[in-house]
Amino acid sequence: MTTKEFLDYINNHILFLDGATGTELAKLGMPHNVCPEQWCIENPYAIQTVQKNYEKAGSNIVYAPTFGANRFKLKNFGLQDKTAEINKKLAEISKGTLVGAKVFGDIAPTGHFVQPFGDDPIPFETAVDIYKEQAQALLDGGVDGFAIETMMDIQEARAALIAIRELDPDIPVIVTMTFDQDGRTLTGNTPAAAIVTLQALGATAVGCNCSTGPSQMAKVIAEMAPFARVPLVAKPNAGMPRFDGTKTIFDMGADDFAQQVSLIVQAGASIIGGCCGTTPDHIAKTTQLLKNTKPTPIENKASCISSARKSIEINPDKPFEIIGERINPTGKKALQQELKEGKLNLVRDFARQQTEAGANILDVNMGMPGIDEAGMMVEAIQLLVNETDAPLCIDTTKPEVAEAALRIYPGRALFNSISAESDRINKVLPIAAKYGAMIVVLPLDDNGIPETTEERIQVAEDIMATAQKIGYEKRDFVVDGLVMTVSADPNAAIDTLNLIQWAASQKLNTVCGLSNVSFGLPRRDLVNRAFLAMAIAKGLNLAIANPMLQDITETAHATDVLVNRDANAKAYIAKYAQTTAQQPAKTETKDAMPTDKLRQAVLEGDDNHAEIALKECLEQKHDPKSLVDDILIPAITAVGDKFERKEYFLPQLLASAKTMRNAMATLEPLLSVDSDDGKPKENIVIATVKGDMHDIGKNIVALMLRNYNFNVIDLGRDVPEDVIIDAAVEHKVKIVCLSALMTTTMTEMKTVIEHARSRGLDELEFIVGGAVLNEDYANTIGAHYASDAMGTVRLAQSILQKD
C-alpha cells in the first residue's frame, strides 16, 4: 500500500481501525504473565479470531499483534534474539487471516527514555536501530503500513518514524501519541507541537490513542486540527476503567462509545478506532454510525516550527518575532573559549537570558575553528531542549552539521539557511527536507551576492522552485532580506527593504540579520532601530537580533501596532500599560549571594552553576545542615510545586532532581555524624506488579522519592505479590508503591494488597499509580492514588506525618 493509496481513500471516507487486542486475547485464554507476541504464535487461532472479528465489524486496517515485539520488550522474556522471527511470523499470520482489511505493523514504546530526555536515556541511534530491526522484519512479513502508537515521548516517536522512513519512504505510517487528562504527554509534549513535528518528519497521519475516553480525546484532536496538514487519528478508550471487585471493567457501552466518537470526527479526525476496553462491538457500532460520514477537509494554511513542548506559527500576518542571536561564537571570546574546552555554560545562560527577554526562537550556531562543530552542535541541542521550550533555528552551512543537528532535534526546526550555492542546494537542502525543517532562503549563488533587487528575487525564486520539487510548499520558506552595511553601500538598506516588500507581496515570510546594517557606524543602535521599523512596515516578520537590547524589542512591539499586526494593540497594552519609558532591561545580578545562586541552580536544573555555588557556600563556612534544610529542600519543593501546576514538565523535573542529587552527594559526608540529616527518613518499597513490564513511571517516582530523602527499595517490574510483601516486611516499611500501565495487570494491585492483609499487615499503606488508574479504582482496592511522581511524594509525606 502506498501513501497515495492511503490518502486517496481518506479523501472520501472515514477510515476505521481496530479496537483493543490484549483484552480480547485474554478472553480467549491468554494468561497475564506470558509474552503476548509469542503466545499468539503458539496459539494463532486466538489472534486470528480477534482480527477476523474486527474485520467483520468494519475495520479497514487491523494491527498485527506486535505492540511489545521490539528487542527491548522481548528481552523481558528472553526472546530478544528472536525479534525478527517473531515480527515476521506475526505479520504473516495477520496477512493470511484477513480478506480485505489491510495489516499495519504495530510499533510501540521500548520502555526507556530516549536521548536527550529522561534519566539515563538510551542513545537516539540505539532507538532508531531497535525500531529499524522490528520494522524490517514486519516489512519482510508483508505488512501494508505501520502504526506507531501509545508514544509518551516525541523523541521516541521520531526515532521510530525515522527508522521506518529510512527503510521505506512511501509506505503509510500512522503515529499516535498518548496524552493525559491535562493534554500533555509524559514528557510534556503538547498536541500542537506533536502534530507540527511528526507531519513535517513524514508521518502520513497523526493523532492520539489510549489514556482517555472519546470526549476528552475530541479536545486533543481539536488542538491538533488548526495545524494539521495530514489526516488526524483517534483511538480512545471505552471511558475510564474501574474495578468491580474481581476484574477491571470499562463502563462505556458500544452505542455510547459510537455517539461520543462522532464528536472526535466533528473535531477533525478522519481515522477512527478504539483502544483499552473497546471490543469488535464498539467498532461495529462506530462504523455503522459513521460509514456515510465524509471526513472534514484539511484546510490548514499555517506553517509552524516546534520544540518538544511548544509550537510557533510563522506567518507574515502574525506579530513580529525575534530570533535570539547570541548562541553564536562569532565575536564572543568567552564563548569561543568555553566551546574549545567542551563547556556549554554560556550557551545555557544565553538561552535563559534571551527567552526571559522575549525571544521565542533561538538561533544556534557552533561554527568556529578548532572544535568538532557537529558534535558540539548536538551537545548544545541536547542541553537546550531540556532548558527551554523555545523552538530552535539551526544555523550552519555544513551538511554533516545539518544532518547531526536536525536528526537529534525533537521538534520541527527553522534551518538557517539554504542558498543557491552548489554545495548548499545540492547537499544541505535534501537534509533539511528529510527532517522537515522550515528553511531560510538566502538569495545568493556561486557568483556571490546579486547586485540588484531583481537579481536577488530571481535567485530566491530559483531556490524555492528547487525546494518545491522535493516536497516544500510556499509557506515553508522564510526569505532572508540579505542585509548589508550602509557604511559600505549607501543603497544596501534600500535593496533589502525592496526585497522584503516583494516577499511580503507574495505572502512569503521574511527574516534578516538586523545588526549588519549599521556595521562601522557610531551609535549603531539608532540605525538598527530606524531600520527595524522601516523593515517591519515593509513586511518583515522575523529578525535575528539580540533581544536583550530593549530598544529593539520596544520598536518591534510598537511597530506591530502601527502596521496592525497586533490587533487592538492587545499585546502592546499587556506589556507596557504598567510601565514607564526608559525602564532598564532586566539583568542578572552577578553579585547574588551564593545561597541564592544555589537555590536558583536547583530550580533551573543547572548542575554546573549548582556545583560552583555550593563550593562558594562551603568556602564561606555555611553550615551543611542549613544548606540542606533552608536551601536545597525548599528549592526542590518549589520545583515540585511548579510541576504540579504544569509550569514545569518532566524534563525540568528530572534535571532539577539530578542537580539536587549531586548537591546532596557533596554535602552528605559533611553532615554531623550524630545528626539525622542526610540519612534516609524512611524505607519505602516500590514495584511494577506481576505481569506488567512497564517501568518508566515507576522509575520516575523512585527518583523523586530518593530526592526527598526516602530510602527506596526498587524491586523492578513484573514482581509477584509475595516478593513485594516479603520486601515490605524485611525492610520494615510503612508504605508500598505499586505501578501498572495495563488494564490487564492493574488487578494485580488488589492481589498484592489482599496478600498483605492475609499476613496480618493491616497497617501497611499502599500508593498506586499508572496511566490506566484513577482515584475511584484506588478506593475500591483500599489504596491511595497518586497521578504523578510529585503526587506520590506528597502522599508519602502526608501518610508519615499522620503516623
C-alpha positions in Angstrom: 0.0 0.0 0.0 1.4 3.4 -0.9 0.9 6.6 0.9 -1.1 8.0 -2.1 -3.5 5.0 -2.0 -4.0 5.5 1.7 -4.7 9.2 1.4 -6.9 8.8 -1.7 -9.3 6.6 0.4 -9.4 9.1 3.3 -10.3 11.9 0.9 -13.8 10.4 0.6 -14.3 8.1 3.6 -13.7 7.8 7.3 -11.0 5.1 7.8 -11.8 2.6 10.5 -9.1 0.9 12.6 -9.4 -2.0 15.0 -10.0 -1.9 18.8 -8.3 -3.4 21.9 -6.3 -6.6 21.3 -4.9 -7.6 24.7 -8.2 -7.8 26.5 -9.7 -9.8 23.6 -6.8 -12.2 23.7 -7.3 -12.6 27.5 -10.9 -13.6 26.9 -9.6 -16.4 24.6 -7.3 -17.7 27.3 -4.0 -15.7 27.2 -2.5 -15.6 30.7 -1.2 -12.4 32.3 2.4 -13.3 32.7 3.3 -14.5 29.2 4.8 -12.8 26.2 1.7 -11.9 24.2 3.6 -12.0 20.9 5.0 -15.5 21.5 1.6 -16.7 22.8 -0.1 -15.5 19.6 2.4 -17.5 17.5 1.8 -20.6 19.7 -2.0 -20.0 19.7 -2.7 -18.5 16.2 -6.4 -19.3 16.4 -6.8 -16.6 19.1 -5.3 -13.7 17.2 -6.9 -14.8 14.0 -10.3 -14.8 15.8 -9.8 -11.3 17.2 -8.6 -10.0 13.8 -11.5 -11.6 11.9 -14.0 -10.1 14.4 -12.6 -6.6 13.8 -12.6 -7.0 10.1 -16.2 -8.2 10.3 -17.0 -5.2 12.5 -15.9 -2.9 9.7 -12.2 -2.2 10.4 -10.3 -1.2 7.2 -7.0 -1.6 9.0 -6.1 -4.2 11.6 -2.9 -4.1 13.6 -0.5 -7.0 13.7 -0.1 -8.1 17.3 3.5 -6.7 17.6 3.0 -4.0 20.2 5.7 -5.4 22.5 7.8 -7.0 19.8 10.8 -4.7 19.8 14.1 -6.1 21.1 13.9 -4.2 24.5 10.5 -5.5 25.3 11.2 -9.1 24.2 14.3 -9.1 26.4 12.0 -9.3 29.4 11.0 -12.8 28.2 14.5 -13.8 27.0 13.3 -13.6 23.4 15.4 -10.6 22.1 17.3 -12.8 19.7 14.0 -13.8 18.1 12.9 -10.3 17.3 13.0 -10.6 13.6 11.5 -14.1 13.6 8.6 -13.1 15.9 7.7 -10.0 13.9 7.9 -11.6 10.5 5.7 -14.5 11.7 3.1 -12.4 13.3 2.9 -10.2 10.1 2.4 -13.4 8.0 -0.3 -14.8 10.3 -2.1 -11.5 10.1 -1.8 -11.2 6.4 -3.1 -14.7 6.0 -6.1 -14.1 8.2 -7.7 -11.0 6.7 -9.6 -10.9 3.5 -10.0 -7.2 2.6 -8.6 -5.3 5.5 -5.0 -4.0 5.5 -2.4 -5.1 8.0 -0.3 -2.5 9.8 2.7 -3.4 11.8 2.3 -2.2 15.4 5.3 -0.3 16.8 5.2 0.8 20.5 7.5 2.2 23.2 10.7 0.5 24.2 10.1 1.2 27.9 13.1 3.5 28.0 13.6 7.3 27.7 15.3 8.3 24.5 18.2 10.8 24.4 18.0 13.8 25.2 15.1 13.3 27.6 14.8 11.5 30.9 17.0 9.9 33.5 19.6 7.6 31.9 18.2 7.6 28.4 19.2 5.3 25.7 21.1 6.9 22.8 18.9 8.1 20.0 20.6 6.0 17.4 20.1 2.9 19.5 16.4 3.6 19.5 16.4 4.1 15.7 18.3 0.8 15.3 15.8 -1.1 17.6 12.9 0.1 15.6 14.6 -0.5 12.3 15.1 -4.1 13.2 11.5 -4.6 14.0 10.2 -2.6 11.0 12.3 -4.5 8.6 11.0 -7.8 9.9 7.4 -6.6 9.6 8.1 -5.5 6.0 9.5 -8.9 5.3 6.3 -10.3 6.7 4.3 -8.3 4.2 2.6 -5.5 6.2 0.8 -2.8 4.3 1.8 0.0 6.6 2.8 0.9 10.1 1.1 2.2 13.3 3.5 3.8 15.8 1.2 4.1 18.9 1.0 4.9 22.6 4.0 7.1 22.4 4.6 9.2 25.5 7.7 10.9 24.2 8.0 12.8 20.9 11.7 11.8 20.6 10.9 8.1 20.8 8.1 8.6 18.2 10.6 10.4 16.0 13.1 7.5 16.3 10.5 5.0 15.2 9.3 7.2 12.3 12.9 7.9 11.1 13.6 4.1 11.2 10.6 3.3 9.0 11.1 6.1 6.6 14.8 5.1 6.1 13.5 1.6 5.1 10.5 2.6 3.0 9.9 6.3 2.2 6.5 5.6 0.6 4.7 3.2 3.0 1.8 4.8 5.1 2.8 5.4 8.7 0.3 6.4 11.4 1.7 7.9 14.6 -0.4 8.4 17.7 0.7 9.9 21.0 -0.8 9.3 24.4 -1.9 12.5 26.3 -3.0 12.7 29.9 -6.1 14.5 31.2 -4.3 17.8 31.1 -3.5 17.4 27.4 0.3 16.7 27.7 2.3 13.6 27.2 4.5 12.2 30.0 7.4 14.3 28.8 5.3 17.4 28.4 4.6 17.3 24.6 1.6 19.3 23.5 -0.9 18.2 20.8 0.1 21.1 18.6 3.9 20.5 19.0 3.3 16.8 18.2 1.4 17.3 15.0 3.8 20.0 13.8 6.8 17.8 14.5 5.6 14.5 13.2 3.9 15.6 10.0 7.0 17.5 9.0 9.1 14.4 9.6 7.0 12.3 7.2 4.1 10.8 9.2 1.1 10.0 6.9 -1.4 10.6 9.7 -1.0 11.8 13.3 -3.2 11.6 16.4 -3.7 10.1 19.8 -4.6 6.8 21.4 -5.3 5.4 24.9 -5.4 7.2 28.3 -8.7 9.0 27.8 -12.3 8.4 26.6 -13.8 9.9 23.4 -15.0 13.2 24.8 -11.6 14.1 26.2 -9.8 12.9 23.1 -12.0 15.1 21.0 -10.4 18.1 22.8 -6.9 16.8 21.9 -7.9 16.4 18.2 -9.4 19.9 18.2 -6.0 21.3 19.4 -4.2 19.5 16.6 -6.7 20.4 13.8 -5.7 24.0 13.2 -2.1 22.9 12.4 -2.7 19.6 10.6 -1.6 19.1 7.1 -2.2 15.3 7.3 -5.3 13.3 8.4 -5.9 13.1 12.2 -6.3 9.8 14.0 -8.1 8.9 17.3 -8.2 5.6 19.2 -9.9 6.4 22.5 -10.6 4.0 25.4 -14.1 3.0 26.3 -14.1 5.5 29.0 -12.0 5.1 32.1 -11.5 1.8 33.9 -13.0 0.8 37.3 -12.6 -2.3 39.5 -15.8 -4.3 40.3 -14.1 -6.4 43.0 -12.8 -9.2 40.7 -11.8 -7.6 37.4 -11.2 -4.3 35.6 -14.1 -3.1 33.5 -14.9 -0.2 31.2 -18.4 1.1 31.6 -18.9 2.8 28.2 -21.0 0.6 26.0 -20.7 0.3 22.3 -23.7 2.6 21.5 -22.4 5.4 23.8 -18.9 5.0 22.5 -20.0 5.4 18.9 -22.0 8.5 19.7 -19.1 10.1 21.5 -16.7 9.2 18.8 -18.8 11.3 16.4 -17.5 14.3 18.5 -14.0 13.3 17.5 -14.9 13.3 13.8 -16.5 16.7 14.2 -13.3 17.9 15.8 -11.4 16.9 12.7 -10.4 13.2 12.9 -10.9 11.1 9.8 -9.2 7.8 11.0 -11.1 6.2 13.9 -10.5 3.1 16.1 -10.6 2.0 19.7 -8.1 1.3 22.5 -8.4 -0.1 26.0 -11.8 -1.6 26.8 -13.1 -1.5 23.2 -14.4 -4.6 21.5 -15.5 -5.6 18.0 -19.0 -4.5 19.0 -17.7 -1.0 19.8 -16.1 -0.8 16.3 -19.2 -2.2 14.6 -21.4 0.4 16.2 -19.0 3.1 15.3 -18.7 2.0 11.6 -22.5 1.7 11.3 -23.0 5.3 12.7 -20.2 6.9 10.7 -20.0 4.9 7.5 -21.6 7.6 5.4 -19.9 10.5 7.1 -17.5 12.5 4.9 -14.2 13.4 6.5 -13.5 17.1 7.3 -11.3 18.5 4.6 -7.8 19.5 5.6 -7.7 23.3 5.2 -4.8 24.3 7.3 -2.7 27.1 5.8 -0.4 27.7 8.8 3.2 26.9 8.9 4.8 26.3 12.2 8.1 25.4 13.9 8.2 23.5 17.2 10.2 22.3 20.1 9.1 19.2 22.0 6.8 21.3 24.2 5.8 24.4 22.1 4.8 25.3 18.6 5.0 28.8 17.0 3.1 29.8 13.9 5.3 31.6 11.4 3.1 33.8 9.3 3.5 37.2 7.6 0.3 38.4 9.3 1.4 37.3 12.8 3.2 39.6 15.2 6.9 40.1 14.7 9.2 37.6 16.2 12.8 38.0 17.4 15.2 35.0 16.9 17.7 35.3 19.6 21.2 35.6 18.1 23.6 35.2 21.0 24.3 31.5 20.8 26.9 32.1 18.2 30.7 32.2 18.9 31.4 34.9 16.3 32.9 37.8 18.2 32.4 36.2 21.6 35.8 35.3 23.0 34.4 33.9 26.3 32.0 31.6 24.4 34.8 30.5 22.0 37.0 29.5 24.9 34.2 27.5 26.5 33.4 25.7 23.3 37.1 24.8 22.9 37.0 23.4 26.5 33.8 21.4 25.6 31.7 23.5 28.0 28.2 24.9 27.4 27.6 27.1 30.5 27.3 30.3 28.5 25.1 28.6 26.0 22.7 27.8 28.9 23.0 31.3 30.2 22.4 32.9 26.8 19.3 30.8 26.2 17.8 31.7 29.5 18.6 35.4 29.2 17.2 35.6 25.7 13.9 33.8 26.4 13.4 35.9 29.5 13.9 39.0 27.4 11.2 37.8 25.0 12.9 35.7 22.2 10.5 32.9 21.3 13.0 31.3 18.9 16.8 30.7 19.5 19.4 30.7 16.8 22.1 28.1 17.5 25.5 28.3 15.7 28.6 26.4 16.7 30.7 27.5 13.7 34.3 28.1 14.7 37.7 26.5 14.0 39.3 24.1 16.4 36.2 22.2 17.6 34.1 19.3 16.4 31.3 21.5 15.2 28.8 18.7 14.6 29.5 17.1 18.0 29.2 20.4 19.8 26.0 21.3 17.9 24.4 18.0 19.1 25.5 18.7 22.7 24.1 22.2 22.6 20.8 21.0 21.2 20.5 18.3 23.9 21.1 20.9 26.5 18.8 23.5 25.1 15.8 21.2 24.6 15.8 20.5 28.3 16.5 24.1 29.3 13.9 25.9 27.2 10.6 25.4 25.4 11.7 27.8 22.6 12.0 26.2 19.1 15.5 26.3 17.7 16.9 27.8 14.5 19.7 25.5 13.4 22.4 27.8 11.9 25.1 26.1 9.8 26.4 25.8 6.2 27.9 22.3 6.6 26.0 19.2 5.5 27.4 17.0 8.3 26.4 19.5 11.0 22.9 19.9 9.5 22.4 16.1 9.4 23.6 15.7 13.0 21.5 18.6 14.3 18.3 18.0 12.6 18.3 14.3 13.3 18.6 14.7 17.1 16.4 17.8 17.4 13.0 16.7 18.9 10.8 19.2 17.0 10.5 21.0 13.7 13.4 23.4 13.4 13.9 26.5 11.4 17.0 25.9 9.3 19.4 28.8 8.5 20.0 28.7 5.6 19.7 27.5 2.0 21.4 29.5 -0.7 21.8 28.7 -4.5 25.4 27.9 -3.9 26.1 24.4 -5.3 27.0 22.7 -2.1 24.2 24.2 -0.1 21.4 23.5 -2.6 22.6 20.0 -3.6 23.8 18.7 -0.3 22.2 20.7 2.5 18.7 21.2 1.1 17.9 17.4 0.9 18.9 17.1 4.5 16.6 19.9 5.6 13.8 18.3 3.6 14.4 14.8 5.1 13.8 16.1 8.6 11.0 18.5 7.5 12.7 21.7 8.6 11.3 25.1 7.7 14.1 26.9 5.7 15.6 30.3 5.4 16.1 31.1 1.7 19.3 33.1 1.3 19.4 34.8 -2.2 23.0 34.4 -3.2 24.6 31.9 -5.5 28.1 30.7 -6.6 28.7 34.1 -8.1 28.2 35.8 -4.7 25.6 38.4 -3.7 23.5 39.6 -6.6 23.8 43.4 -7.0 20.2 44.3 -7.8 16.9 43.5 -6.1 15.6 41.9 -9.3 18.6 39.5 -9.4 18.1 38.6 -5.7 14.4 37.9 -6.3 15.3 35.6 -9.2 17.8 33.7 -7.1 15.3 33.3 -4.3 12.7 32.1 -6.8 15.1 29.5 -8.2 15.9 28.2 -4.7 12.2 27.9 -3.8 11.4 26.1 -7.1 14.1 23.6 -6.4 12.8 23.0 -2.9 9.2 22.6 -4.1 10.3 19.7 -6.3 11.2 17.7 -3.1 8.1 18.5 -1.2 8.4 22.0 0.2 5.4 24.4 0.0 5.5 28.2 -0.3 4.6 28.6 3.4 7.7 26.6 4.4 10.0 29.4 3.2 11.5 32.4 5.0 13.2 34.8 2.6 16.4 36.4 4.0 16.5 40.1 3.2 20.3 39.8 2.9 21.2 42.9 4.9 24.5 44.6 4.0 26.1 47.5 5.7 25.1 51.0 4.6 28.6 52.3 5.5 30.0 50.3 2.6 27.0 50.6 0.2 24.6 53.6 0.7 21.8 51.6 -1.1 22.2 48.5 1.0 19.2 49.2 3.2 17.0 50.2 0.3 17.8 47.0 -1.6 16.9 44.9 1.5 13.7 46.8 2.0 12.7 46.3 -1.6 13.4 42.5 -1.3 11.3 42.4 1.9 8.5 44.3 0.2 8.5 41.9 -2.8 8.5 38.8 -0.5 5.6 40.2 1.6 3.6 40.9 -1.6 4.0 37.1 -2.4 2.8 36.2 1.2 6.2 34.9 2.0 7.8 35.0 5.4 10.9 37.2 5.7 13.9 37.5 8.1 17.1 39.5 8.3 20.2 39.7 10.4 19.4 43.1 11.8 22.7 44.4 13.1 24.6 44.0 9.8 23.0 47.2 8.5 24.9 49.5 11.0 28.3 47.9 11.0 31.1 50.5 11.1 28.9 53.4 12.2 28.7 55.2 15.5 25.6 54.8 17.6 24.6 51.7 15.8 21.5 51.4 18.0 19.9 54.4 16.3 20.4 52.9 12.8 19.3 49.5 13.9 16.1 50.8 15.5 15.2 53.0 12.5 15.9 50.2 10.0 13.8 47.7 12.0 10.7 49.9 12.0 11.1 50.5 8.2 11.6 46.8 7.6 8.5 45.8 9.6 6.5 48.4 7.8 7.6 46.7 4.5 6.5 43.3 5.8 9.4 41.8 7.8 8.1 39.3 10.3 11.3 37.8 11.8 14.8 39.1 12.6 17.9 37.5 14.1 18.8 40.0 16.8 19.7 40.5 20.4 16.5 40.5 22.5 18.5 41.9 25.4 18.6 45.3 23.6 15.4 46.9 24.9 15.2 49.5 22.2 14.9 46.7 19.6 12.1 44.8 21.4 10.2 48.1 22.1 10.5 49.2 18.5 9.2 45.8 17.3 6.2 45.9 19.7 5.3 49.5 18.8 5.6 48.9 15.0 3.4 45.8 15.2 0.7 48.1 16.5 1.2 50.7 13.7 1.1 48.1 10.9 -2.0 46.3 12.5 -0.3 43.0 13.3 -1.2 43.5 17.0 -5.0 43.5 16.9 -6.4 46.3 19.1 -2.8 46.8 20.5 -3.6 43.9 22.8 -0.1 42.6 23.2 1.4 46.1 23.4 -1.0 47.2 26.1 -0.5 44.0 28.1 3.3 44.6 28.1 3.5 48.3 28.6 0.4 49.5 30.4 2.0 49.4 33.8 5.5 50.6 32.7 7.1 54.0 32.2 9.5 55.0 29.4 13.2 54.1 29.6 12.9 51.3 32.1 16.2 49.4 32.1 16.1 45.8 30.8 16.2 43.1 33.4 19.6 41.8 34.0 21.1 39.0 36.2 22.8 40.1 39.4 26.3 38.7 39.3 26.8 39.7 43.0 23.9 37.5 44.3 24.6 35.5 47.5 26.0 32.0 46.8 23.0 30.5 48.7 20.6 32.4 46.3 22.7 31.1 43.4 22.4 27.5 44.7 18.7 27.8 45.1 18.3 29.1 41.6 20.5 26.4 40.2 18.3 23.7 41.7 15.2 25.5 40.4 16.8 25.6 36.9 18.3 22.1 37.0 21.7 23.7 36.4 24.4 21.2 37.6 27.4 23.4 36.7 26.2 26.5 38.5 25.0 24.5 41.4 28.5 23.0 41.8 30.1 26.4 41.7 27.5 28.0 44.1 27.8 25.1 46.6 31.6 25.4 46.6 31.2 29.1 47.3 28.8 28.3 50.2 31.2 25.9 51.8 34.2 28.2 51.3 32.1 30.9 53.2 31.6 28.4 56.0 27.8 27.9 55.5 26.5 25.1 57.7 25.9 21.9 55.5 22.7 21.2 57.6 21.4 24.7 56.9 22.2 24.3 53.2 20.1 21.1 53.1 17.2 22.4 55.2 17.0 26.0 54.1 18.2 25.9 50.5 18.1 22.5 48.8 14.8 21.1 50.2 12.8 24.3 49.7 14.2 24.6 46.2 13.3 21.1 45.2 9.9 21.5 46.9 9.4 24.6 44.7 10.2 22.5 41.7 7.6 20.0 42.7 5.1 22.8 43.1 5.8 24.1 39.6 5.5 20.5 38.2 2.1 20.1 39.8 0.9 23.5 38.5 2.1 22.4 35.0 4.6 25.2 34.9 7.4 22.6 34.8 7.3 19.3 32.9 9.2 16.0 33.2 12.5 17.2 31.6 12.7 20.1 34.0 11.7 17.9 37.0 14.3 15.3 36.2 17.0 18.0 35.6 16.3 19.6 39.0 16.2 16.2 40.6 19.6 15.4 39.2 21.1 18.7 40.4 19.6 18.2 43.9 21.0 14.6 44.0 24.5 15.8 43.0 24.5 18.6 45.6 23.3 16.1 48.3 26.2 13.7 47.4 28.6 16.5 48.1 27.0 17.5 51.4 26.3 14.1 52.9 29.8 13.4 54.1 29.9 16.8 55.7 26.8 16.4 57.8 27.2 15.9 61.5 27.7 12.3 62.5 25.2 12.5 65.3 22.6 14.2 63.2 19.8 12.6 61.3 20.3 14.9 58.4 21.4 13.2 55.2 20.1 9.8 56.5 17.0 8.3 54.9 13.8 9.4 56.5 12.0 6.2 55.8 12.3 3.0 53.8 9.7 2.6 51.0 9.2 -0.3 48.6 8.2 0.3 45.0 7.4 -2.2 42.2 5.6 -2.7 39.0 3.1 -5.5 39.6 3.2 -9.1 38.3 2.7 -9.4 34.5 3.5 -5.8 33.7 6.8 -5.0 32.0 6.5 -1.2 32.1 8.7 0.8 34.5 9.3 4.3 33.2 6.7 5.8 35.5 7.9 3.7 38.4 11.5 4.8 37.8 10.5 8.5 37.9 8.6 8.0 41.1 11.6 6.2 42.7 13.9 9.0 41.6 11.7 11.7 43.2 11.3 9.7 46.4 15.1 9.4 46.7 15.3 13.2 46.1 13.1 13.7 49.2 15.4 11.5 51.2 13.5 8.3 51.2 15.4 5.1 51.1 13.8 3.4 48.1 13.8 -0.4 47.7 13.0 -0.7 44.0 12.0 -4.3 43.2 11.7 -3.7 39.4 8.9 -4.8 37.2 6.8 -8.0 36.9 7.1 -8.6 40.6 4.8 -11.2 42.3 2.8 -10.3 45.4 4.8 -12.5 47.8 8.1 -10.9 46.8 6.7 -7.4 47.3 5.3 -8.2 50.7 8.4 -10.1 51.8 10.4 -7.0 51.0 8.0 -4.8 52.9 8.4 -7.0 56.0 12.2 -7.3 55.6 12.7 -3.5 55.4 10.1 -2.6 57.9 8.3 -0.2 55.6 5.1 1.7 56.3 4.4 2.4 52.6 4.5 0.3 49.4 4.1 1.9 46.0 2.6 -0.1 43.1 2.7 0.7 39.4 0.7 -0.8 36.5 0.3 0.6 33.0 -2.1 -2.0 31.5 -5.7 -2.7 32.2 -4.9 -6.4 32.2 -2.4 -6.1 35.1 -4.0 -3.4 37.3 -6.0 -6.2 39.1 -2.7 -7.5 40.4 -2.6 -4.5 42.7 -5.6 -5.8 44.6 -3.9 -9.2 44.8 -0.9 -7.6 46.5 -3.0 -5.7 49.0 -5.1 -8.8 49.8 -1.9 -10.8 50.3 -0.6 -8.2 52.8 -3.9 -8.3 54.7 -3.8 -12.1 54.8 -0.4 -11.9 56.5 -1.7 -9.5 59.2 -0.2 -6.4 57.7 -3.3 -4.3 58.3 -1.3 -1.1 58.9 0.7 -1.2 55.7 -0.3 1.6 53.4 -0.3 1.4 49.6 0.1 4.1 47.0 -0.9 3.1 43.5 -0.4 4.8 40.1 -0.3 4.3 36.4 -1.9 5.6 33.2 -4.9 3.4 33.4 -5.7 4.1 37.1 -7.8 6.8 38.9 -8.8 7.6 42.4 -12.1 5.6 42.2 -10.2 2.5 41.4 -7.7 3.0 44.2 -10.5 3.4 46.7 -12.1 0.2 45.6 -8.9 -1.8 46.4 -8.1 0.1 49.6 -5.2 2.2 48.4 -4.2 5.8 47.9 -4.0 7.2 44.4 -1.2 9.4 43.0 -1.4 10.8 39.5 2.3 11.5 39.2 5.7 11.4 40.9 5.3 14.6 42.9 1.8 13.4 44.0 3.4 10.2 45.3 6.0 12.2 47.3 3.3 14.4 48.8 1.1 11.4 49.7 4.1 9.5 51.3 4.9 12.6 53.4 1.3 13.0 54.5 1.0 9.4 55.5 4.1 9.5 57.6 3.0 12.7 59.3 -0.2 11.1 60.4 1.6 8.0 61.7 
